[in-house]
Amino acid sequence: MTIEEAQLEVDKWIKTIGVRYFSELTNMAILTEEVGELARIMARTYGDQSFKKSDLDKNLGDEMADILWVLICLANQTGINLTEAFEKNLEKKTNRDKDRHKNNEKLK
C-alpha cells in the first residue's frame, strides 16, 4: 500500500465506520498519547525498565501503526499530501546531510 492509498483508506474508514474525524486538536492529543505508548514499550524492550503485567500484551508494530493512523488522519484533515511532503522532506535531508553523517566520528 502506498502512502496515498493509506490516506484514501483512512479517509474512507473514517467516513463510513468512524462517522467523522475527531477535531485536529483531539487528534494531536491522541497522537501524543500513542507516541507515549510506543515509548513505554521501547523503554521496556530496549531500555532499562522492566515490564509490568499490563505491558506484556502490547505489540510494537501495532503501536507504530496506531501512530501512523493518527498522523494520516491529521494529514487528511489539514490537506497535506504525505507522499509529496515525505518526498520533499527526504530531499531536504539529503541536501542538508549528504556529508554530515559520513564525517561524524561518532558513527564510525
N, C-alpha and C positions, 0 to 999 in steps of 0.2 A: 504494500500500500504506500502510495506517495504521500507527502505532507498535504498536498492539495486534496487528495482523496480523503485523507483523515479529516481535514477541515469540513469537507462536504458531509461525511458520515456523521460527525459530531453534530453538525447543524441539523441534519435530518432527524437524528435521535432526539435532540432537544425539542424539536418542533412536533414530534409525533408521540414520544414516550415521556419526555421531560416537561411537557406543556409549554414552558418558556425558559429563557435564560434567567438565572439569578442576576441581580444587578452587578455591574462591574466591580463595585466596592466589595460586595459579598464574595464574588469570585476571587478577588485579590486576597481576601482573608482566608478563603478556602485553600488557595494556592500556598499561602504561608503555612497553614496547618499541615498540608500534605508534605511540604518540604521538611517540616519538623518530624513527621512520621518517618520519612526516609532517613533523616539524620539519626534518629533514635536507633533504627535497625543497623545503620552503618557503624555507629558507635559501639554497638554490642557485638557486631560481627567482626569488625576490623580494628576496633579500638580496645580500650581497657575496661569498659563497663561489662558487667555480667548480665546475662539475660534474666528477665523476670518471666514468670509463667505467662503473663499477658502478651509478651513479645514473641513467644515461641511459634505462634501461628501466622506471623507476619511473613510476607513474601516480598523480597527485594524488587523483583520485576514488577509485581503488582503495584507497589508503592511508586515506582518510577512511572508506570502507566497512568496512575492517578494524577500525577503532576502534569504529564503530557496532556491529559484530558482537559484539565482546568486551564492550562496555558492555551490550548486550542480554543476553548470557549472564549477566553479573553481576546484572542486574536480575531475571532469571528465577530465578537461584539464591537470591536473597535475598528473593524475594516482593514485589518492587517493581513496581507498575503504572506504567510510564513515561509513559503518557498522563496519568494523574492527577498524577504527580509534576511533569511538564512544565507542565501547566495551573496548578498551584499555584505553581510557580516563576515563571511568566510574570506571574501576578497579583502576587506579591511584588515582582518587579522593577518592574512598572507603578506600584504604590503607592509604592514607595520612590524611584523615579527619574523620576516624571512631570514634574517641573520641573528636576531636576538637570542634565540634558544640554542642555536649552533655554537654561539660564543659564550654561553653560560657555563662556567666551570662547575657549577653545582650539578649540572645534568650530564656530565661526562663520567 
